[in-house]
Amino acid sequence: MIYGISEKRKDVEKFIDRLWRGNALPVDMAALYDDFVSERELEEEQSAVLTVC
């Protein structure tokens, strides 16, 4: 687990894969992390809306 990304192995593997494919530099890590977390939150919100409907 990487603290703050997710407790789900699948999510962490997805994030690491994104870093690997993009050959991310340390300076890019914060932006990539923010993008990843934002996408995950959006997916959770959309899932919640679908569940309510």
All heavy atoms as atom14 arrays in JSON, in Angstrom:
{
  "sequence": "MIYGISEKRKDVEKFIDRLWRGNALPVDMAALYDDFVSERELEEEQSAVLTVC",
  "atom14_mask": [
    [1, 1, 1, 1, 1, 1, 1, 1, 0, 0, 0, 0, 0, 0],
    [1, 1, 1, 1, 1, 1, 1, 1, 0, 0, 0, 0, 0, 0],
    [1, 1, 1, 1, 1, 1, 1, 1, 1, 1, 1, 1, 0, 0],
    [1, 1, 1, 1, 0, 0, 0, 0, 0, 0, 0, 0, 0, 0],
    [1, 1, 1, 1, 1, 1, 1, 1, 0, 0, 0, 0, 0, 0],
    [1, 1, 1, 1, 1, 1, 0, 0, 0, 0, 0, 0, 0, 0],
    [1, 1, 1, 1, 1, 1, 1, 1, 1, 0, 0, 0, 0, 0],
    [1, 1, 1, 1, 1, 1, 1, 1, 1, 0, 0, 0, 0, 0],
    [1, 1, 1, 1, 1, 1, 1, 1, 1, 1, 1, 0, 0, 0],
    [1, 1, 1, 1, 1, 1, 1, 1, 1, 0, 0, 0, 0, 0],
    [1, 1, 1, 1, 1, 1, 1, 1, 0, 0, 0, 0, 0, 0],
    [1, 1, 1, 1, 1, 1, 1, 0, 0, 0, 0, 0, 0, 0],
    [1, 1, 1, 1, 1, 1, 1, 1, 1, 0, 0, 0, 0, 0],
    [1, 1, 1, 1, 1, 1, 1, 1, 1, 0, 0, 0, 0, 0],
    [1, 1, 1, 1, 1, 1, 1, 1, 1, 1, 1, 0, 0, 0],
    [1, 1, 1, 1, 1, 1, 1, 1, 0, 0, 0, 0, 0, 0],
    [1, 1, 1, 1, 1, 1, 1, 1, 0, 0, 0, 0, 0, 0],
    [1, 1, 1, 1, 1, 1, 1, 1, 1, 1, 1, 0, 0, 0],
    [1, 1, 1, 1, 1, 1, 1, 1, 0, 0, 0, 0, 0, 0],
    [1, 1, 1, 1, 1, 1, 1, 1, 1, 1, 1, 1, 1, 1],
    [1, 1, 1, 1, 1, 1, 1, 1, 1, 1, 1, 0, 0, 0],
    [1, 1, 1, 1, 0, 0, 0, 0, 0, 0, 0, 0, 0, 0],
    [1, 1, 1, 1, 1, 1, 1, 1, 0, 0, 0, 0, 0, 0],
    [1, 1, 1, 1, 1, 0, 0, 0, 0, 0, 0, 0, 0, 0],
    [1, 1, 1, 1, 1, 1, 1, 1, 0, 0, 0, 0, 0, 0],
    [1, 1, 1, 1, 1, 1, 1, 0, 0, 0, 0, 0, 0, 0],
    [1, 1, 1, 1, 1, 1, 1, 0, 0, 0, 0, 0, 0, 0],
    [1, 1, 1, 1, 1, 1, 1, 1, 0, 0, 0, 0, 0, 0],
    [1, 1, 1, 1, 1, 1, 1, 1, 0, 0, 0, 0, 0, 0],
    [1, 1, 1, 1, 1, 0, 0, 0, 0, 0, 0, 0, 0, 0],
    [1, 1, 1, 1, 1, 0, 0, 0, 0, 0, 0, 0, 0, 0],
    [1, 1, 1, 1, 1, 1, 1, 1, 0, 0, 0, 0, 0, 0],
    [1, 1, 1, 1, 1, 1, 1, 1, 1, 1, 1, 1, 0, 0],
    [1, 1, 1, 1, 1, 1, 1, 1, 0, 0, 0, 0, 0, 0],
    [1, 1, 1, 1, 1, 1, 1, 1, 0, 0, 0, 0, 0, 0],
    [1, 1, 1, 1, 1, 1, 1, 1, 1, 1, 1, 0, 0, 0],
    [1, 1, 1, 1, 1, 1, 1, 0, 0, 0, 0, 0, 0, 0],
    [1, 1, 1, 1, 1, 1, 0, 0, 0, 0, 0, 0, 0, 0],
    [1, 1, 1, 1, 1, 1, 1, 1, 1, 0, 0, 0, 0, 0],
    [1, 1, 1, 1, 1, 1, 1, 1, 1, 1, 1, 0, 0, 0],
    [1, 1, 1, 1, 1, 1, 1, 1, 1, 0, 0, 0, 0, 0],
    [1, 1, 1, 1, 1, 1, 1, 1, 0, 0, 0, 0, 0, 0],
    [1, 1, 1, 1, 1, 1, 1, 1, 1, 0, 0, 0, 0, 0],
    [1, 1, 1, 1, 1, 1, 1, 1, 1, 0, 0, 0, 0, 0],
    [1, 1, 1, 1, 1, 1, 1, 1, 1, 0, 0, 0, 0, 0],
    [1, 1, 1, 1, 1, 1, 1, 1, 1, 0, 0, 0, 0, 0],
    [1, 1, 1, 1, 1, 1, 0, 0, 0, 0, 0, 0, 0, 0],
    [1, 1, 1, 1, 1, 0, 0, 0, 0, 0, 0, 0, 0, 0],
    [1, 1, 1, 1, 1, 1, 1, 0, 0, 0, 0, 0, 0, 0],
    [1, 1, 1, 1, 1, 1, 1, 1, 0, 0, 0, 0, 0, 0],
    [1, 1, 1, 1, 1, 1, 1, 0, 0, 0, 0, 0, 0, 0],
    [1, 1, 1, 1, 1, 1, 1, 0, 0, 0, 0, 0, 0, 0],
    [1, 1, 1, 1, 1, 1, 0, 0, 0, 0, 0, 0, 0, 0]
  ],
  "atom14_positions": [
    [[0.84, -1.18, 0.0], [0.0, 0.0, 0.0], [0.89, 1.24, 0.0], [1.9, 1.29, 0.69], [-0.9, 0.0, 1.23], [-1.79, 1.21, 1.3], [-3.01, 1.1, 2.62], [-2.03, 1.6, 3.99], [0.0, 0.0, 0.0], [0.0, 0.0, 0.0], [0.0, 0.0, 0.0], [0.0, 0.0, 0.0], [0.0, 0.0, 0.0], [0.0, 0.0, 0.0]],
    [[0.52, 2.22, -0.75], [1.18, 3.52, -0.74], [0.24, 4.46, -0.02], [-0.89, 4.66, -0.46], [1.48, 4.01, -2.17], [2.4, 3.02, -2.88], [2.08, 5.4, -2.13], [2.63, 3.34, -4.33], [0.0, 0.0, 0.0], [0.0, 0.0, 0.0], [0.0, 0.0, 0.0], [0.0, 0.0, 0.0], [0.0, 0.0, 0.0], [0.0, 0.0, 0.0]],
    [[0.68, 5.0, 1.1], [-0.19, 5.8, 1.94], [-0.86, 6.92, 1.15], [-0.2, 7.66, 0.44], [0.59, 6.39, 3.11], [-0.27, 7.21, 4.04], [-1.13, 6.57, 4.93], [-0.27, 8.57, 3.98], [-1.95, 7.3, 5.76], [-1.08, 9.32, 4.8], [-1.93, 8.68, 5.69], [-2.74, 9.41, 6.5], [0.0, 0.0, 0.0], [0.0, 0.0, 0.0]],
    [[-2.17, 7.01, 1.28], [-2.92, 8.11, 0.7], [-3.48, 7.83, -0.68], [-4.35, 8.56, -1.13], [0.0, 0.0, 0.0], [0.0, 0.0, 0.0], [0.0, 0.0, 0.0], [0.0, 0.0, 0.0], [0.0, 0.0, 0.0], [0.0, 0.0, 0.0], [0.0, 0.0, 0.0], [0.0, 0.0, 0.0], [0.0, 0.0, 0.0], [0.0, 0.0, 0.0]],
    [[-3.0, 6.82, -1.38], [-3.54, 6.53, -2.7], [-4.79, 5.7, -2.56], [-5.87, 6.1, -3.0], [-2.51, 5.81, -3.6], [-1.36, 6.75, -3.92], [-3.16, 5.34, -4.88], [-0.28, 6.14, -4.73], [0.0, 0.0, 0.0], [0.0, 0.0, 0.0], [0.0, 0.0, 0.0], [0.0, 0.0, 0.0], [0.0, 0.0, 0.0], [0.0, 0.0, 0.0]],
    [[-4.66, 4.57, -1.96], [-5.81, 3.68, -1.79], [-5.4, 2.49, -0.94], [-4.23, 2.14, -0.87], [-6.3, 3.18, -3.15], [-7.39, 2.3, -2.99], [0.0, 0.0, 0.0], [0.0, 0.0, 0.0], [0.0, 0.0, 0.0], [0.0, 0.0, 0.0], [0.0, 0.0, 0.0], [0.0, 0.0, 0.0], [0.0, 0.0, 0.0], [0.0, 0.0, 0.0]],
    [[-6.38, 1.88, -0.32], [-6.13, 0.65, 0.4], [-6.36, -0.54, -0.53], [-6.07, -1.67, -0.14], [-7.03, 0.56, 1.62], [-6.69, 1.6, 2.66], [-7.57, 1.51, 3.88], [-8.31, 0.53, 4.02], [-7.51, 2.44, 4.69], [0.0, 0.0, 0.0], [0.0, 0.0, 0.0], [0.0, 0.0, 0.0], [0.0, 0.0, 0.0], [0.0, 0.0, 0.0]],
    [[-6.87, -0.27, -1.72], [-7.14, -1.33, -2.68], [-5.92, -1.57, -3.56], [-5.41, -0.65, -4.19], [-8.33, -0.96, -3.55], [-9.61, -0.78, -2.78], [-10.72, -0.34, -3.69], [-11.98, -0.04, -2.9], [-13.01, 0.53, -3.77], [0.0, 0.0, 0.0], [0.0, 0.0, 0.0], [0.0, 0.0, 0.0], [0.0, 0.0, 0.0], [0.0, 0.0, 0.0]],
    [[-5.48, -2.8, -3.59], [-4.31, -3.16, -4.38], [-4.47, -2.78, -5.85], [-3.55, -2.26, -6.47], [-4.05, -4.66, -4.23], [-2.85, -5.13, -5.01], [-2.68, -6.63, -4.9], [-1.55, -7.05, -5.65], [-0.46, -7.58, -5.13], [-0.38, -7.78, -3.85], [0.55, -7.92, -5.9], [0.0, 0.0, 0.0], [0.0, 0.0, 0.0], [0.0, 0.0, 0.0]],
    [[-5.66, -3.02, -6.38], [-5.93, -2.72, -7.79], [-5.7, -1.24, -8.1], [-5.1, -0.89, -9.12], [-7.36, -3.11, -8.13], [-7.79, -2.85, -9.54], [-9.22, -3.31, -9.73], [-9.92, -2.4, -10.7], [-11.34, -2.61, -10.76], [0.0, 0.0, 0.0], [0.0, 0.0, 0.0], [0.0, 0.0, 0.0], [0.0, 0.0, 0.0], [0.0, 0.0, 0.0]],
    [[-6.15, -0.35, -7.22], [-5.97, 1.08, -7.43], [-4.49, 1.47, -7.39], [-4.03, 2.26, -8.21], [-6.73, 1.89, -6.37], [-8.23, 1.81, -6.55], [-8.69, 1.43, -7.65], [-8.95, 2.13, -5.59], [0.0, 0.0, 0.0], [0.0, 0.0, 0.0], [0.0, 0.0, 0.0], [0.0, 0.0, 0.0], [0.0, 0.0, 0.0], [0.0, 0.0, 0.0]],
    [[-3.76, 0.91, -6.46], [-2.33, 1.22, -6.34], [-1.58, 0.71, -7.57], [-0.73, 1.41, -8.12], [-1.74, 0.63, -5.04], [-0.23, 0.84, -4.99], [-2.4, 1.25, -3.82], [0.0, 0.0, 0.0], [0.0, 0.0, 0.0], [0.0, 0.0, 0.0], [0.0, 0.0, 0.0], [0.0, 0.0, 0.0], [0.0, 0.0, 0.0], [0.0, 0.0, 0.0]],
    [[-1.92, -0.5, -8.01], [-1.27, -1.04, -9.22], [-1.57, -0.17, -10.43], [-0.7, 0.05, -11.27], [-1.73, -2.48, -9.46], [-1.13, -3.46, -8.46], [-1.67, -4.87, -8.61], [-2.69, -5.08, -9.3], [-1.07, -5.77, -8.0], [0.0, 0.0, 0.0], [0.0, 0.0, 0.0], [0.0, 0.0, 0.0], [0.0, 0.0, 0.0], [0.0, 0.0, 0.0]],
    [[-2.8, 0.35, -10.52], [-3.17, 1.23, -11.62], [-2.31, 2.5, -11.6], [-1.82, 2.96, -12.64], [-4.64, 1.61, -11.48], [-5.47, 1.4, -12.69], [-6.94, 1.41, -12.31], [-7.68, 2.61, -12.72], [-9.12, 2.53, -12.49], [0.0, 0.0, 0.0], [0.0, 0.0, 0.0], [0.0, 0.0, 0.0], [0.0, 0.0, 0.0], [0.0, 0.0, 0.0]],
    [[-2.13, 3.06, -10.41], [-1.33, 4.27, -10.27], [0.12, 4.01, -10.63], [0.73, 4.77, -11.39], [-1.43, 4.8, -8.84], [-0.61, 6.03, -8.6], [-0.97, 7.23, -9.19], [0.51, 6.01, -7.8], [-0.23, 8.38, -8.97], [1.26, 7.14, -7.58], [0.89, 8.34, -8.17], [0.0, 0.0, 0.0], [0.0, 0.0, 0.0], [0.0, 0.0, 0.0]],
    [[0.69, 2.92, -10.15], [2.08, 2.58, -10.45], [2.25, 2.32, -11.95], [3.24, 2.74, -12.54], [2.54, 1.4, -9.6], [2.63, 1.83, -8.13], [3.88, 0.85, -10.08], [2.89, 0.72, -7.16], [0.0, 0.0, 0.0], [0.0, 0.0, 0.0], [0.0, 0.0, 0.0], [0.0, 0.0, 0.0], [0.0, 0.0, 0.0], [0.0, 0.0, 0.0]],
    [[1.28, 1.66, -12.56], [1.34, 1.42, -14.0], [1.36, 2.73, -14.76], [2.1, 2.9, -15.72], [0.16, 0.56, -14.44], [0.21, 0.24, -15.91], [1.23, -0.34, -16.36], [-0.75, 0.57, -16.64], [0.0, 0.0, 0.0], [0.0, 0.0, 0.0], [0.0, 0.0, 0.0], [0.0, 0.0, 0.0], [0.0, 0.0, 0.0], [0.0, 0.0, 0.0]],
    [[0.54, 3.68, -14.32], [0.51, 4.99, -14.97], [1.87, 5.67, -14.87], [2.36, 6.28, -15.83], [-0.57, 5.85, -14.33], [-0.69, 7.2, -15.0], [-1.8, 8.0, -14.41], [-3.07, 7.4, -14.78], [-4.24, 7.89, -14.45], [-4.3, 9.0, -13.76], [-5.35, 7.29, -14.8], [0.0, 0.0, 0.0], [0.0, 0.0, 0.0], [0.0, 0.0, 0.0]],
    [[2.5, 5.56, -13.7], [3.83, 6.15, -13.54], [4.84, 5.47, -14.45], [5.68, 6.12, -15.08], [4.3, 6.02, -12.08], [3.51, 6.77, -11.03], [4.08, 6.46, -9.66], [3.52, 8.25, -11.3], [0.0, 0.0, 0.0], [0.0, 0.0, 0.0], [0.0, 0.0, 0.0], [0.0, 0.0, 0.0], [0.0, 0.0, 0.0], [0.0, 0.0, 0.0]],
    [[4.76, 4.15, -14.51], [5.7, 3.37, -15.31], [5.57, 3.72, -16.79], [6.56, 3.96, -17.47], [5.43, 1.88, -15.08], [6.37, 1.0, -15.82], [6.11, 0.36, -17.0], [7.7, 0.64, -15.46], [7.21, -0.37, -17.38], [8.19, -0.21, -16.45], [8.51, 0.97, -14.39], [9.47, -0.74, -16.4], [9.78, 0.44, -14.35], [10.24, -0.4, -15.34]],
    [[4.35, 3.74, -17.3], [4.12, 4.04, -18.72], [4.56, 5.44, -19.09], [5.07, 5.68, -20.17], [2.65, 3.86, -19.09], [2.24, 2.42, -19.23], [0.8, 2.27, -19.69], [-0.09, 2.62, -18.59], [-1.04, 3.55, -18.65], [-1.25, 4.22, -19.75], [-1.8, 3.82, -17.6], [0.0, 0.0, 0.0], [0.0, 0.0, 0.0], [0.0, 0.0, 0.0]],
    [[4.36, 6.38, -18.15], [4.69, 7.77, -18.43], [6.13, 8.13, -18.13], [6.55, 9.25, -18.38], [0.0, 0.0, 0.0], [0.0, 0.0, 0.0], [0.0, 0.0, 0.0], [0.0, 0.0, 0.0], [0.0, 0.0, 0.0], [0.0, 0.0, 0.0], [0.0, 0.0, 0.0], [0.0, 0.0, 0.0], [0.0, 0.0, 0.0], [0.0, 0.0, 0.0]],
    [[6.9, 7.17, -17.62], [8.28, 7.46, -17.22], [8.34, 8.76, -16.42], [9.07, 9.68, -16.74], [9.19, 7.56, -18.45], [9.29, 6.24, -19.17], [9.37, 5.19, -18.56], [9.28, 6.29, -20.49], [0.0, 0.0, 0.0], [0.0, 0.0, 0.0], [0.0, 0.0, 0.0], [0.0, 0.0, 0.0], [0.0, 0.0, 0.0], [0.0, 0.0, 0.0]],
    [[7.52, 8.81, -15.38], [7.36, 10.03, -14.58], [8.64, 10.42, -13.85], [9.33, 9.57, -13.3], [6.24, 9.84, -13.57], [0.0, 0.0, 0.0], [0.0, 0.0, 0.0], [0.0, 0.0, 0.0], [0.0, 0.0, 0.0], [0.0, 0.0, 0.0], [0.0, 0.0, 0.0], [0.0, 0.0, 0.0], [0.0, 0.0, 0.0], [0.0, 0.0, 0.0]],
    [[8.9, 11.68, -13.86], [10.0, 12.24, -13.09], [9.47, 12.6, -11.71], [8.27, 12.83, -11.54], [10.52, 13.5, -13.78], [11.1, 13.31, -15.18], [11.41, 14.66, -15.81], [12.34, 12.44, -15.13], [0.0, 0.0, 0.0], [0.0, 0.0, 0.0], [0.0, 0.0, 0.0], [0.0, 0.0, 0.0], [0.0, 0.0, 0.0], [0.0, 0.0, 0.0]],
    [[10.34, 12.66, -10.72], [9.86, 13.01, -9.38], [9.05, 14.3, -9.33], [8.08, 14.41, -8.6], [11.15, 13.14, -8.57], [12.1, 12.21, -9.26], [11.76, 12.33, -10.74], [0.0, 0.0, 0.0], [0.0, 0.0, 0.0], [0.0, 0.0, 0.0], [0.0, 0.0, 0.0], [0.0, 0.0, 0.0], [0.0, 0.0, 0.0], [0.0, 0.0, 0.0]],
    [[9.41, 15.26, -10.15], [8.69, 16.53, -10.16], [7.26, 16.35, -10.68], [6.37, 17.15, -10.36], [9.46, 17.58, -10.99], [9.4, 17.28, -12.47], [8.99, 18.98, -10.69], [0.0, 0.0, 0.0], [0.0, 0.0, 0.0], [0.0, 0.0, 0.0], [0.0, 0.0, 0.0], [0.0, 0.0, 0.0], [0.0, 0.0, 0.0], [0.0, 0.0, 0.0]],
    [[7.0, 15.31, -11.44], [5.67, 15.05, -11.99], [4.77, 14.26, -11.04], [3.56, 14.17, -11.25], [5.78, 14.24, -13.29], [6.56, 14.96, -14.37], [6.46, 16.2, -14.45], [7.28, 14.26, -15.12], [0.0, 0.0, 0.0], [0.0, 0.0, 0.0], [0.0, 0.0, 0.0], [0.0, 0.0, 0.0], [0.0, 0.0, 0.0], [0.0, 0.0, 0.0]],
    [[5.35, 13.7, -10.0], [4.6, 12.8, -9.11], [3.38, 13.47, -8.49], [2.31, 12.88, -8.45], [5.51, 12.28, -8.0], [6.62, 11.38, -8.49], [6.06, 9.76, -8.9], [5.71, 9.12, -7.29], [0.0, 0.0, 0.0], [0.0, 0.0, 0.0], [0.0, 0.0, 0.0], [0.0, 0.0, 0.0], [0.0, 0.0, 0.0], [0.0, 0.0, 0.0]],
    [[3.5, 14.68, -8.0], [2.37, 15.34, -7.34], [1.21, 15.54, -8.3], [0.05, 15.28, -7.96], [2.8, 16.67, -6.74], [0.0, 0.0, 0.0], [0.0, 0.0, 0.0], [0.0, 0.0, 0.0], [0.0, 0.0, 0.0], [0.0, 0.0, 0.0], [0.0, 0.0, 0.0], [0.0, 0.0, 0.0], [0.0, 0.0, 0.0], [0.0, 0.0, 0.0]],
    [[1.5, 15.97, -9.52], [0.43, 16.19, -10.51], [-0.22, 14.87, -10.9], [-1.45, 14.79, -11.01], [1.0, 16.89, -11.74], [0.0, 0.0, 0.0], [0.0, 0.0, 0.0], [0.0, 0.0, 0.0], [0.0, 0.0, 0.0], [0.0, 0.0, 0.0], [0.0, 0.0, 0.0], [0.0, 0.0, 0.0], [0.0, 0.0, 0.0], [0.0, 0.0, 0.0]],
    [[0.58, 13.84, -11.1], [0.02, 12.53, -11.45], [-0.83, 11.98, -10.31], [-1.9, 11.41, -10.54], [1.14, 11.54, -11.8], [1.86, 11.82, -13.11], [3.09, 10.94, -13.23], [0.94, 11.6, -14.28], [0.0, 0.0, 0.0], [0.0, 0.0, 0.0], [0.0, 0.0, 0.0], [0.0, 0.0, 0.0], [0.0, 0.0, 0.0], [0.0, 0.0, 0.0]],
    [[-0.38, 12.16, -9.09], [-1.14, 11.72, -7.92], [-2.48, 12.46, -7.85], [-3.53, 11.85, -7.65], [-0.33, 11.94, -6.65], [-1.1, 11.67, -5.4], [-1.3, 10.36, -4.97], [-1.65, 12.7, -4.65], [-2.02, 10.1, -3.82], [-2.37, 12.45, -3.5], [-2.56, 11.15, -3.09], [-3.27, 10.9, -1.96], [0.0, 0.0, 0.0], [0.0, 0.0, 0.0]],
    [[-2.44, 13.78, -8.03], [-3.68, 14.57, -7.99], [-4.66, 14.12, -9.06], [-5.86, 13.99, -8.8], [-3.38, 16.06, -8.16], [-2.71, 16.68, -6.94], [-2.79, 16.07, -5.85], [-2.12, 17.76, -7.09], [0.0, 0.0, 0.0], [0.0, 0.0, 0.0], [0.0, 0.0, 0.0], [0.0, 0.0, 0.0], [0.0, 0.0, 0.0], [0.0, 0.0, 0.0]],
    [[-4.16, 13.89, -10.26], [-5.02, 13.41, -11.36], [-5.64, 12.06, -11.01], [-6.83, 11.83, -11.22], [-4.23, 13.28, -12.66], [-3.84, 14.61, -13.25], [-4.38, 15.65, -12.82], [-2.98, 14.61, -14.15], [0.0, 0.0, 0.0], [0.0, 0.0, 0.0], [0.0, 0.0, 0.0], [0.0, 0.0, 0.0], [0.0, 0.0, 0.0], [0.0, 0.0, 0.0]],
    [[-4.84, 11.16, -10.48], [-5.3, 9.82, -10.14], [-6.39, 9.88, -9.07], [-7.44, 9.26, -9.2], [-4.13, 8.97, -9.67], [-4.51, 7.56, -9.33], [-4.66, 6.62, -10.33], [-4.75, 7.18, -8.02], [-5.02, 5.31, -10.02], [-5.12, 5.89, -7.7], [-5.25, 4.95, -8.7], [0.0, 0.0, 0.0], [0.0, 0.0, 0.0], [0.0, 0.0, 0.0]],
    [[-6.14, 10.65, -8.03], [-7.11, 10.75, -6.94], [-8.4, 11.41, -7.43], [-9.5, 10.97, -7.1], [-6.5, 11.51, -5.74], [-7.56, 11.83, -4.69], [-5.38, 10.7, -5.13], [0.0, 0.0, 0.0], [0.0, 0.0, 0.0], [0.0, 0.0, 0.0], [0.0, 0.0, 0.0], [0.0, 0.0, 0.0], [0.0, 0.0, 0.0], [0.0, 0.0, 0.0]],
    [[-8.29, 12.43, -8.25], [-9.48, 13.1, -8.79], [-10.31, 12.15, -9.63], [-11.54, 12.13, -9.53], [-9.08, 14.31, -9.63], [-8.46, 15.28, -8.84], [0.0, 0.0, 0.0], [0.0, 0.0, 0.0], [0.0, 0.0, 0.0], [0.0, 0.0, 0.0], [0.0, 0.0, 0.0], [0.0, 0.0, 0.0], [0.0, 0.0, 0.0], [0.0, 0.0, 0.0]],
    [[-9.65, 11.37, -10.48], [-10.36, 10.4, -11.3], [-11.06, 9.36, -10.43], [-12.21, 8.98, -10.71], [-9.4, 9.7, -12.26], [-8.92, 10.57, -13.38], [-7.84, 9.92, -14.21], [-7.61, 8.69, -14.06], [-7.21, 10.63, -15.01], [0.0, 0.0, 0.0], [0.0, 0.0, 0.0], [0.0, 0.0, 0.0], [0.0, 0.0, 0.0], [0.0, 0.0, 0.0]],
    [[-10.4, 8.89, -9.4], [-10.98, 7.9, -8.5], [-12.19, 8.46, -7.76], [-13.22, 7.81, -7.64], [-9.93, 7.4, -7.51], [-10.23, 5.99, -7.03], [-9.14, 5.46, -6.15], [-9.48, 5.85, -4.79], [-8.65, 6.39, -3.92], [-7.41, 6.6, -4.22], [-9.04, 6.72, -2.72], [0.0, 0.0, 0.0], [0.0, 0.0, 0.0], [0.0, 0.0, 0.0]],
    [[-12.09, 9.7, -7.3], [-13.21, 10.33, -6.61], [-14.4, 10.52, -7.55], [-15.54, 10.31, -7.16], [-12.78, 11.67, -6.02], [-11.85, 11.53, -4.83], [-11.29, 12.86, -4.36], [-11.46, 13.88, -5.05], [-10.66, 12.85, -3.28], [0.0, 0.0, 0.0], [0.0, 0.0, 0.0], [0.0, 0.0, 0.0], [0.0, 0.0, 0.0], [0.0, 0.0, 0.0]],
    [[-14.13, 10.9, -8.79], [-15.19, 11.06, -9.78], [-15.89, 9.73, -10.05], [-17.12, 9.66, -10.11], [-14.63, 11.64, -11.08], [-15.64, 11.9, -12.2], [-16.68, 12.92, -11.75], [-14.93, 12.38, -13.44], [0.0, 0.0, 0.0], [0.0, 0.0, 0.0], [0.0, 0.0, 0.0], [0.0, 0.0, 0.0], [0.0, 0.0, 0.0], [0.0, 0.0, 0.0]],
    [[-15.12, 8.66, -10.18], [-15.7, 7.34, -10.38], [-16.58, 6.94, -9.21], [-17.67, 6.4, -9.4], [-14.6, 6.29, -10.56], [-13.87, 6.37, -11.87], [-12.67, 5.44, -11.95], [-12.43, 4.68, -10.98], [-11.96, 5.48, -12.96], [0.0, 0.0, 0.0], [0.0, 0.0, 0.0], [0.0, 0.0, 0.0], [0.0, 0.0, 0.0], [0.0, 0.0, 0.0]],
    [[-16.14, 7.24, -7.98], [-16.93, 6.92, -6.79], [-18.22, 7.72, -6.75], [-19.27, 7.2, -6.4], [-16.1, 7.15, -5.53], [-14.98, 6.16, -5.35], [-14.06, 6.49, -4.18], [-14.31, 7.51, -3.48], [-13.1, 5.75, -3.97], [0.0, 0.0, 0.0], [0.0, 0.0, 0.0], [0.0, 0.0, 0.0], [0.0, 0.0, 0.0], [0.0, 0.0, 0.0]],
    [[-18.15, 9.02, -7.12], [-19.35, 9.86, -7.15], [-20.34, 9.35, -8.18], [-21.54, 9.27, -7.91], [-18.97, 11.3, -7.46], [-18.26, 12.01, -6.34], [-17.78, 13.39, -6.73], [-18.13, 13.88, -7.83], [-17.03, 14.0, -5.93], [0.0, 0.0, 0.0], [0.0, 0.0, 0.0], [0.0, 0.0, 0.0], [0.0, 0.0, 0.0], [0.0, 0.0, 0.0]],
    [[-19.84, 8.98, -9.37], [-20.72, 8.48, -10.42], [-21.35, 7.16, -9.99], [-22.52, 6.92, -10.25], [-19.95, 8.31, -11.73], [-19.56, 9.62, -12.35], [-18.65, 9.46, -13.55], [-18.05, 8.41, -13.76], [-18.53, 10.52, -14.34], [0.0, 0.0, 0.0], [0.0, 0.0, 0.0], [0.0, 0.0, 0.0], [0.0, 0.0, 0.0], [0.0, 0.0, 0.0]],
    [[-20.6, 6.33, -9.32], [-21.12, 5.06, -8.83], [-22.21, 5.3, -7.79], [-23.24, 4.61, -7.79], [-19.99, 4.24, -8.25], [-20.49, 3.05, -7.68], [0.0, 0.0, 0.0], [0.0, 0.0, 0.0], [0.0, 0.0, 0.0], [0.0, 0.0, 0.0], [0.0, 0.0, 0.0], [0.0, 0.0, 0.0], [0.0, 0.0, 0.0], [0.0, 0.0, 0.0]],
    [[-22.01, 6.26, -6.92], [-23.0, 6.58, -5.9], [-24.28, 7.11, -6.53], [-25.38, 6.76, -6.1], [-22.44, 7.6, -4.91], [0.0, 0.0, 0.0], [0.0, 0.0, 0.0], [0.0, 0.0, 0.0], [0.0, 0.0, 0.0], [0.0, 0.0, 0.0], [0.0, 0.0, 0.0], [0.0, 0.0, 0.0], [0.0, 0.0, 0.0], [0.0, 0.0, 0.0]],
    [[-24.16, 7.94, -7.55], [-25.34, 8.48, -8.23], [-26.11, 7.35, -8.9], [-27.34, 7.3, -8.82], [-24.93, 9.56, -9.27], [-26.09, 9.92, -10.16], [-24.4, 10.79, -8.55], [0.0, 0.0, 0.0], [0.0, 0.0, 0.0], [0.0, 0.0, 0.0], [0.0, 0.0, 0.0], [0.0, 0.0, 0.0], [0.0, 0.0, 0.0], [0.0, 0.0, 0.0]],
    [[-25.41, 6.45, -9.55], [-26.09, 5.32, -10.2], [-26.79, 4.42, -9.19], [-27.85, 3.88, -9.47], [-25.08, 4.51, -11.03], [-24.52, 5.22, -12.25], [-23.45, 4.35, -12.91], [-25.63, 5.55, -13.25], [0.0, 0.0, 0.0], [0.0, 0.0, 0.0], [0.0, 0.0, 0.0], [0.0, 0.0, 0.0], [0.0, 0.0, 0.0], [0.0, 0.0, 0.0]],
    [[-26.2, 4.28, -8.01], [-26.79, 3.44, -6.98], [-28.07, 4.06, -6.45], [-29.04, 3.37, -6.19], [-25.78, 3.24, -5.82], [-24.58, 2.68, -6.33], [-26.36, 2.34, -4.75], [0.0, 0.0, 0.0], [0.0, 0.0, 0.0], [0.0, 0.0, 0.0], [0.0, 0.0, 0.0], [0.0, 0.0, 0.0], [0.0, 0.0, 0.0], [0.0, 0.0, 0.0]],
    [[-28.08, 5.39, -6.31], [-29.25, 6.11, -5.8], [-30.39, 6.06, -6.81], [-31.54, 5.95, -6.45], [-28.89, 7.57, -5.44], [-30.12, 8.37, -5.1], [-27.88, 7.6, -4.3], [0.0, 0.0, 0.0], [0.0, 0.0, 0.0], [0.0, 0.0, 0.0], [0.0, 0.0, 0.0], [0.0, 0.0, 0.0], [0.0, 0.0, 0.0], [0.0, 0.0, 0.0]],
    [[-30.05, 6.18, -8.07], [-31.07, 6.2, -9.12], [-31.66, 4.86, -9.26], [-32.32, 4.15, -9.32], [-30.48, 6.61, -10.46], [-29.9, 8.31, -10.44], [0.0, 0.0, 0.0], [0.0, 0.0, 0.0], [0.0, 0.0, 0.0], [0.0, 0.0, 0.0], [0.0, 0.0, 0.0], [0.0, 0.0, 0.0], [0.0, 0.0, 0.0], [0.0, 0.0, 0.0]]
  ]
}
